């Protein structure tokens, strides 16, 4: 039996390129932060009371994150900062291609000023950050709802 070597090469090429591409795609599976908001609550897996500015009497805040792009299970962390002081580091599971998750932080009345939450991958890469502000209700500063149109 005689096989044309060029036909065999083409057959192998057609067979293995999709497999290599799939392996490469899996290796490049990158988490993408579709949405990150700070809010006063989460109801029915959606944030409520979303803003960039909150009164010092807010009590508890939620950082809600919608993530895409991971087929396998991994983790991300919500790292909460008040100014440059780390206040919390919350590890969260991500178990699907589209995943919604959130963390909470109790805000003390005297923790006014600039805040941010960094979304950090399992390998330590900052994927995205969200900045917000806690205002002193005894000052003339006013909380403005920046999410309204």
C-alpha positions as CSV (number, residue, x, y, z in Angstrom):
1,X,0.0,0.0,0.0
2,X,1.4,3.3,-1.0
3,X,0.5,6.5,1.0
4,X,1.2,9.9,-0.3
5,X,3.3,11.6,2.3
6,X,1.9,15.1,1.5
7,X,-1.7,13.8,2.1
8,X,-0.6,12.3,5.4
9,X,1.0,15.6,6.5
10,X,-2.0,17.6,5.5
11,X,-4.3,15.1,7.4
12,X,-2.1,15.4,10.6
13,X,-2.0,19.2,10.2
14,X,-5.8,19.4,10.0
15,X,-6.2,17.0,12.9
16,X,-3.7,18.6,15.3
17,X,-4.0,22.4,14.7
18,X,-7.5,22.6,16.4
19,X,-6.1,20.6,19.4
20,X,-3.1,22.9,19.7
21,X,-5.3,26.0,19.3
22,X,-7.6,24.7,22.0
23,X,-4.7,24.0,24.4
24,X,-3.3,27.5,23.7
25,X,-6.7,29.1,24.2
26,X,-7.1,27.3,27.5
27,X,-3.6,28.5,28.6
28,X,-4.6,32.0,27.7
29,X,-7.9,31.9,29.5
30,X,-7.9,35.3,31.1
31,X,-10.2,36.7,33.7
32,X,-12.0,39.8,32.5
33,X,-13.8,42.1,35.0
34,X,-17.0,43.0,33.3
35,X,-18.4,45.1,36.1
36,X,-17.2,46.3,39.5
37,X,-19.4,48.5,41.7
38,X,-19.5,49.5,45.4
39,X,-23.0,49.5,46.8
40,X,-25.0,49.4,50.1
41,X,-26.4,46.0,49.4
42,X,-27.0,43.0,47.0
43,X,-30.5,41.8,46.3
44,X,-31.3,38.9,43.9
45,X,-27.5,38.7,43.0
46,X,-27.5,42.4,41.8
47,X,-26.1,45.4,43.6
48,X,-28.4,48.1,45.1
49,X,-27.5,51.5,46.4
50,X,-24.6,51.9,44.0
51,X,-22.5,55.1,44.2
52,X,-19.0,56.5,44.3
53,X,-19.7,58.5,47.4
54,X,-21.1,57.3,50.8
55,X,-21.9,59.0,54.1
56,X,-19.7,58.0,57.1
57,X,-22.9,56.4,58.6
58,X,-23.2,53.9,55.8
59,X,-22.3,50.9,58.0
60,X,-21.5,48.1,55.6
61,X,-20.5,48.4,51.9
62,X,-20.5,45.7,49.3
63,X,-18.0,45.4,46.4
64,X,-19.8,43.5,43.6
65,X,-17.8,42.0,40.8
66,X,-18.9,40.3,37.6
67,X,-16.2,38.2,36.0
68,X,-16.0,36.5,32.6
69,X,-13.5,34.2,30.9
70,X,-12.5,31.5,33.3
71,X,-13.6,27.9,32.5
72,X,-12.0,26.3,35.5
73,X,-12.3,27.1,39.1
74,X,-10.0,29.8,40.5
75,X,-10.0,32.6,43.0
76,X,-9.8,36.4,43.1
77,X,-9.3,38.7,46.0
78,X,-11.1,41.9,46.9
79,X,-8.4,44.0,48.6
80,X,-10.0,47.0,50.4
81,X,-7.8,50.1,51.0
82,X,-8.6,53.3,53.0
83,X,-6.0,55.7,51.6
84,X,-2.9,53.5,51.4
85,X,-3.9,51.4,54.4
86,X,-5.1,47.9,53.6
87,X,-8.3,47.2,55.6
88,X,-9.3,43.8,54.3
89,X,-8.3,41.1,51.9
90,X,-11.2,38.8,51.0
91,X,-10.6,35.7,48.9
92,X,-13.5,34.7,46.6
93,X,-14.1,31.6,44.5
94,X,-14.7,31.9,40.7
95,X,-16.2,28.7,39.4
96,X,-17.5,29.4,35.9
97,X,-17.2,31.4,32.6
98,X,-19.6,34.1,33.9
99,X,-19.4,34.5,37.7
100,X,-20.9,37.1,40.1
101,X,-19.4,37.5,43.5
102,X,-19.1,40.1,46.2
103,X,-17.4,41.0,49.5
104,X,-18.5,43.3,52.3
105,X,-16.6,45.7,54.5
106,X,-17.9,47.4,57.7
107,X,-17.0,51.1,57.5
108,X,-16.2,52.8,60.8
109,X,-17.6,56.3,61.2
110,X,-14.1,57.9,61.4
111,X,-12.9,56.1,58.2
112,X,-13.7,59.0,56.0
113,X,-11.7,59.9,52.8
114,X,-10.6,58.0,49.7
115,X,-11.0,54.3,49.4
116,X,-10.4,51.7,46.7
117,X,-11.0,48.0,46.2
118,X,-8.4,46.1,44.0
119,X,-9.6,43.0,42.3
120,X,-6.5,40.7,42.4
121,X,-6.1,37.4,40.5
122,X,-4.8,34.2,42.1
123,X,-1.3,34.9,40.8
124,X,-1.3,38.4,42.3
125,X,-2.1,40.6,39.3
126,X,-4.4,43.6,39.8
127,X,-7.2,43.0,37.3
128,X,-9.2,46.2,38.0
129,X,-9.7,48.8,40.8
130,X,-12.8,50.7,42.0
131,X,-12.4,54.0,43.8
132,X,-15.0,55.6,46.1
133,X,-15.2,58.1,48.9
134,X,-16.6,58.1,52.5
135,X,-17.6,61.6,53.5
136,X,-17.8,63.2,57.0
137,X,-21.5,64.0,57.6
138,X,-20.4,66.7,60.1
139,X,-18.6,68.6,57.3
140,X,-20.0,70.6,54.4
141,X,-19.2,67.8,52.0
142,X,-22.2,66.3,50.4
143,X,-22.7,62.8,49.1
144,X,-23.6,62.9,45.5
145,X,-25.2,60.0,43.6
146,X,-22.8,59.6,40.7
147,X,-24.6,56.7,39.2
148,X,-27.8,58.5,38.1
149,X,-28.3,59.7,34.6
